[in-house]
Amino acid sequence: MSVTIAAIVEGQSEVESVPILLRRMLTLSGVSDMVPARPFRVKRNRIVKEGELERAVDQVIRDRDNVGCILVLLDAEGDCPAELGPSLVERCRDATSLPVAVVLANREFEAWFLGAKESLRGLRGIRQDASAPALPEHVQGAKEQLTRNMGNHRYLEVDDQPAFAEMMDLGAARKRCPSFDRLCRELERIVKEARSRS
């Protein structure tokens, strides 16, 4: 029986796109004995409140089968990832003995798409000449930047995020977006820890 990676996310679009992204990352790493479960959604303004993250961790463990590790993935928005991240990790560790990782997409999830923009050309209206900004995670309004690259389309998270997660160049995003590189490293770590326990 496969071990489950249980993710906690903040948005409906991440409920659809995060499993796609995690499956691709696991496949690239040659991991076939672990699978991402459907993410558990908690709104960001709630998850940062004392007790809410702990409740979410408990709930996701009870609701998903054979959970081996937990990944919390949120947008940093205006918060400093280096400050908020460790406090959320500590709270997760107080709630479970399972391997846990907390990753904050610097500013927002869509910055990772900006970092891999060339690989998205022609998809969902992304212009053929679209190219990644020098520092994708420094862009204010990544969603708006994507819209500006989509011709007559407007970026819609629920529709476009899963499609972009399926096609984005993971290597380019990892190279240009430090928080995406952190996601890759943290996923590798918790998978290794979960495997060592099973």
Buried (B, 14 or more C-beta within 10 A) or exposed (E): EEBBBBBBBBBEBBBBBBBBBBBBBBEEBEBEEBBBBBBBBBEEEEBBEEEBBBBBBEBBBEEBEEBBBBBBBBBBEEBEBEEBBEEBBEBBBEBBEBBBBBBBBBBBBBBBBBBBBBBBBEBBBBBEEBEBBEBBBEBEEBBEBBBEBBEEBBBBBEBBBBBBBEBBBBEBBBBBBBBBBBBBEBBBEBBEBBBEEE
